[in-house]
Amino acid sequence: ENRITTIKIMTAFKELIRDGVISPGFVHDLENERLALSVFEEGTASDSRPILSEVKRLISRHTKEGNDNKKKSGDFASRLGGWYDLLTNEARKQKSIDEKERSPLQQLTDLLKVAQFIGQGGAR
């Protein structure tokens, strides 16, 4: 089944970290960019394109050399974009992003932190 799920995203990212395809610095940089990118999540006219563009740029920047790595990270970036869109659509259904709730970008960042921790052997 091709449905995008949280578990599939976590598993894919964990494997990319474990296999050395993407450097762990990606999550750190995404966390640093999150506040600046959050302006695109505000209001009813939120726009995910700048956020997804920056996420893809960061993934590309942190992908280790090699054609196979570029393909793997590119495929992951596309799947991650689809998952982020699902989170954003769910937030829109709730009318707005409540300040007490984590934004879709915060949820995405938190998920990747956990997957990275596992990928680096933190669950042993």
Backbone bond lengths (Angstrom), bond angles and torsions (degrees), N, CA, C in turn:
res aa  C-N    CA-C-N  psi(-1)  N-CA   C-N-CA  omega(-1)  CA-C   N-CA-C  phi
1 E - - - 1.448 - - 1.526 109.05 -
2 N 1.329 117.66 139.80 1.455 122.48 -176.00 1.526 114.21 -96.42
3 R 1.315 117.51 9.50 1.465 119.95 179.18 1.520 110.68 -62.81
4 I 1.315 114.83 138.54 1.459 119.71 177.55 1.521 108.16 -84.83
5 T 1.324 116.37 125.71 1.456 120.24 178.78 1.527 109.08 -129.31
6 T 1.300 115.08 160.85 1.458 121.30 178.17 1.524 110.62 -58.96
7 I 1.316 117.00 -43.64 1.472 121.04 -178.91 1.530 110.65 -62.84
8 K 1.330 117.34 -41.82 1.464 119.95 179.28 1.525 111.28 -64.23
9 I 1.330 116.82 -40.41 1.465 120.59 178.87 1.531 109.86 -65.15
10 M 1.317 116.50 -46.11 1.470 120.05 179.55 1.520 111.34 -61.35
11 T 1.320 116.45 -45.14 1.464 120.91 -178.84 1.526 110.75 -62.96
12 A 1.324 116.56 -44.68 1.464 120.32 -179.42 1.526 111.16 -62.41
13 F 1.332 117.00 -44.50 1.462 119.59 -179.02 1.531 111.00 -69.14
14 K 1.303 116.91 -40.19 1.464 121.03 177.79 1.528 109.71 -56.68
15 E 1.331 116.79 -43.22 1.464 120.81 -179.28 1.526 111.69 -68.62
16 L 1.342 117.43 -37.52 1.462 120.14 178.19 1.529 110.89 -64.82
17 I 1.313 116.73 -38.07 1.467 121.15 177.02 1.526 109.77 -69.35
18 R 1.335 116.19 -48.66 1.474 121.11 -177.68 1.534 111.16 -59.71
19 D 1.345 116.29 -39.97 1.461 120.86 -177.38 1.531 113.20 -84.14
20 G 1.326 116.74 -1.35 1.458 120.02 177.66 1.519 114.37 75.74
21 V 1.319 117.75 19.51 1.467 121.24 179.69 1.528 110.03 -74.16
22 I 1.332 115.95 -44.18 1.463 122.07 179.11 1.521 107.91 -117.36
23 S 1.313 115.38 135.50 1.463 120.01 179.55 1.524 110.46 -74.40
24 P 1.332 117.26 146.38 1.463 121.33 178.58 1.532 113.33 -60.37
25 G 1.310 117.64 -17.99 1.452 121.02 178.61 1.524 113.43 -63.69
26 F 1.332 116.72 -18.36 1.465 120.45 179.12 1.522 111.15 -56.95
27 V 1.328 117.40 -49.33 1.468 120.80 -176.98 1.528 110.13 -65.35
28 H 1.300 116.84 -39.18 1.464 120.72 178.01 1.532 110.10 -60.89
29 D 1.327 117.03 -47.22 1.466 120.37 179.50 1.522 111.67 -65.30
30 L 1.328 117.00 -38.97 1.465 120.07 178.18 1.528 109.99 -62.80
31 E 1.306 116.64 -41.86 1.468 120.39 177.91 1.536 110.30 -61.37
32 N 1.318 116.87 -41.02 1.463 120.47 178.66 1.527 112.29 -65.64
33 E 1.309 117.75 -32.56 1.470 122.73 -178.79 1.530 112.20 -85.05
34 R 1.316 117.24 -17.20 1.470 121.90 -171.17 1.516 113.22 -54.99
35 L 1.304 118.45 -46.58 1.472 120.09 -177.87 1.521 111.87 -62.90
36 A 1.322 116.62 -42.88 1.472 119.64 178.55 1.528 110.75 -64.74
37 L 1.319 116.93 -38.94 1.466 120.70 -178.69 1.525 112.52 -74.36
38 S 1.321 117.07 -21.11 1.467 119.77 -175.50 1.528 112.92 -63.81
39 V 1.331 117.71 -19.45 1.475 119.01 177.97 1.524 111.10 -62.28
40 F 1.329 116.80 -24.84 1.467 120.18 179.88 1.523 112.36 -79.25
41 E 1.337 117.51 -7.49 1.460 121.74 178.60 1.525 111.96 -97.33
42 E 1.306 117.40 -7.76 1.456 120.72 -173.24 1.521 111.77 -81.06
43 G 1.323 114.70 147.05 1.457 120.94 174.41 1.508 113.61 75.61
44 T 1.308 114.82 179.36 1.464 120.39 -177.45 1.522 112.20 -79.14
45 A 1.319 116.67 -17.54 1.464 119.90 -178.84 1.528 110.60 -100.17
46 S 1.316 116.81 38.03 1.462 119.77 -178.80 1.525 109.72 -61.28
47 D 1.312 115.16 149.00 1.463 121.33 -175.16 1.528 108.44 -131.69
48 S 1.311 116.06 114.40 1.467 119.63 -177.18 1.525 112.88 -83.11
49 R 1.324 118.45 -13.49 1.469 119.90 -175.50 1.529 113.74 -59.08
50 P 1.346 119.73 -47.02 1.474 117.52 178.24 1.529 112.73 -63.82
51 I 1.306 116.35 -34.71 1.463 120.19 179.58 1.523 109.88 -66.40
52 L 1.320 116.58 -49.32 1.469 119.95 -178.74 1.520 111.48 -65.84
53 S 1.311 116.95 -35.06 1.457 120.56 177.18 1.526 110.68 -62.61
54 E 1.327 116.92 -43.53 1.465 120.99 179.54 1.533 110.89 -69.12
55 V 1.318 117.56 -39.68 1.465 120.50 177.66 1.531 109.70 -61.05
56 K 1.326 117.04 -44.81 1.472 120.24 179.37 1.527 111.01 -64.40
57 R 1.333 116.99 -38.86 1.459 120.73 178.41 1.537 110.48 -63.07
58 L 1.331 115.87 -43.48 1.463 119.50 179.00 1.524 111.71 -65.82
59 I 1.324 116.87 -40.12 1.474 119.82 177.32 1.522 109.39 -60.87
60 S 1.322 116.59 -46.43 1.462 120.44 -179.58 1.535 110.81 -61.41
61 R 1.319 116.40 -42.84 1.462 121.66 -179.63 1.522 112.33 -62.36
62 H 1.330 116.48 -33.61 1.464 120.58 -176.26 1.527 113.45 -98.86
63 T 1.329 117.08 7.53 1.462 120.66 176.92 1.519 109.22 -84.01
64 K 1.324 115.72 129.32 1.458 120.81 178.82 1.529 109.28 -69.05
65 E 1.318 116.82 151.92 1.471 122.89 -177.20 1.525 112.11 -55.77
66 G 1.310 114.74 149.94 1.460 121.84 177.47 1.519 111.05 127.57
67 N 1.332 115.73 136.20 1.462 120.41 -177.66 1.522 112.67 -61.70
68 D 1.331 116.06 -40.07 1.460 119.03 -179.89 1.533 110.36 -64.85
69 N 1.317 116.47 -38.97 1.468 120.33 177.91 1.519 111.21 -64.28
70 K 1.329 117.11 -41.84 1.469 121.10 179.50 1.521 110.34 -62.21
71 K 1.338 116.43 -40.79 1.464 119.58 179.29 1.526 110.76 -66.34
72 K 1.329 116.02 -46.71 1.470 120.07 179.89 1.519 111.37 -59.76
73 S 1.330 117.19 -45.94 1.468 119.75 -178.01 1.525 110.70 -70.47
74 G 1.330 117.74 -34.19 1.470 120.70 176.59 1.516 111.93 -65.09
75 D 1.330 116.19 -42.84 1.470 120.71 176.33 1.522 110.63 -61.79
76 F 1.332 116.34 -42.60 1.458 120.17 178.94 1.526 110.86 -63.85
77 A 1.324 117.38 -43.08 1.465 121.09 179.72 1.530 110.91 -58.22
78 S 1.315 116.98 -40.26 1.476 120.80 178.33 1.522 110.95 -65.21
79 R 1.319 116.86 -44.79 1.469 120.80 178.90 1.524 110.99 -64.42
80 L 1.326 116.13 -40.77 1.457 121.24 179.27 1.532 110.35 -63.82
81 G 1.323 116.57 -39.26 1.463 120.76 176.94 1.516 111.81 -62.04
82 G 1.322 116.85 -41.45 1.465 120.82 177.17 1.513 111.80 -63.94
83 W 1.316 116.54 -39.87 1.465 120.50 179.43 1.523 110.43 -67.65
84 Y 1.333 116.48 -41.44 1.462 120.24 178.07 1.536 110.27 -61.73
85 D 1.318 116.73 -40.98 1.474 120.10 177.67 1.525 111.36 -60.83
86 L 1.336 116.98 -39.42 1.466 119.95 176.54 1.528 111.08 -61.68
87 L 1.317 116.77 -43.80 1.472 120.64 177.83 1.528 111.01 -62.11
88 T 1.321 116.30 -42.22 1.465 121.23 -179.07 1.519 110.77 -65.59
89 N 1.324 116.97 -42.27 1.471 120.42 178.89 1.523 111.03 -63.36
90 E 1.305 116.55 -38.41 1.468 120.55 177.79 1.533 110.25 -64.42
91 A 1.332 116.61 -41.10 1.465 120.15 178.57 1.530 110.52 -64.78
92 R 1.325 117.27 -37.35 1.470 120.63 178.70 1.528 111.11 -65.60
93 K 1.322 115.86 -36.57 1.472 119.27 177.96 1.522 110.57 -61.00
94 Q 1.312 115.76 -30.32 1.461 120.61 179.07 1.528 110.56 -84.89
95 K 1.317 116.55 12.84 1.468 126.18 175.71 1.519 114.31 80.06
96 S 1.291 118.65 -42.11 1.468 120.78 177.51 1.523 107.99 -161.50
97 I 1.296 113.92 169.16 1.458 118.89 177.77 1.518 107.12 -87.70
98 D 1.299 115.57 111.33 1.455 122.03 179.28 1.531 108.48 -66.07
99 E 1.315 116.62 134.67 1.463 120.08 -178.51 1.525 112.27 -60.52
100 K 1.323 116.92 -25.58 1.464 119.90 179.78 1.528 111.37 -79.85
101 E 1.313 116.40 -22.01 1.459 120.91 179.74 1.530 109.38 -88.83
102 R 1.298 114.93 152.96 1.468 118.89 175.59 1.514 108.93 -74.54
103 S 1.306 116.71 136.03 1.459 121.57 178.55 1.534 109.07 -69.35
104 P 1.331 117.45 163.01 1.466 119.14 175.77 1.533 112.52 -55.76
105 L 1.321 117.13 -38.31 1.462 119.70 179.30 1.526 111.28 -67.15
106 Q 1.322 117.18 -38.26 1.470 120.46 176.46 1.531 109.99 -66.31
107 Q 1.330 116.83 -40.95 1.470 120.12 177.71 1.523 110.35 -61.05
108 L 1.335 116.53 -43.51 1.452 121.74 -179.67 1.533 110.07 -62.67
109 T 1.322 116.52 -46.30 1.460 120.82 -179.66 1.529 111.06 -62.66
110 D 1.325 116.55 -44.11 1.474 120.18 179.45 1.521 111.39 -62.61
111 L 1.315 116.66 -42.13 1.461 121.30 178.85 1.528 110.75 -60.80
112 L 1.320 116.22 -44.99 1.461 119.36 -179.11 1.524 111.84 -67.43
113 K 1.320 118.05 -32.52 1.468 121.03 175.85 1.528 110.57 -61.90
114 V 1.314 116.24 -44.47 1.468 120.48 -179.94 1.522 110.19 -65.72
115 A 1.339 116.64 -45.53 1.467 120.25 -179.91 1.532 110.69 -62.56
116 Q 1.318 116.93 -38.48 1.463 120.62 178.25 1.524 110.47 -64.94
117 F 1.312 116.54 -43.51 1.468 121.32 178.32 1.526 110.22 -56.94
118 I 1.309 116.19 -45.57 1.473 120.35 178.72 1.516 110.99 -66.59
119 G 1.336 116.43 -43.12 1.464 121.06 -179.57 1.520 113.39 -62.55
120 Q 1.327 116.10 -27.95 1.464 120.32 178.78 1.521 111.89 -88.61
121 G 1.337 116.79 7.03 1.455 120.27 176.17 1.508 113.64 90.83
122 G 1.325 118.10 14.73 1.448 121.55 -177.91 1.503 114.75 -69.86
123 A 1.307 118.37 -12.18 1.467 121.11 -177.38 1.526 111.97 -95.92
124 R 1.323 116.70 4.90 1.471 119.15 -177.93 1.492 112.10 -73.78
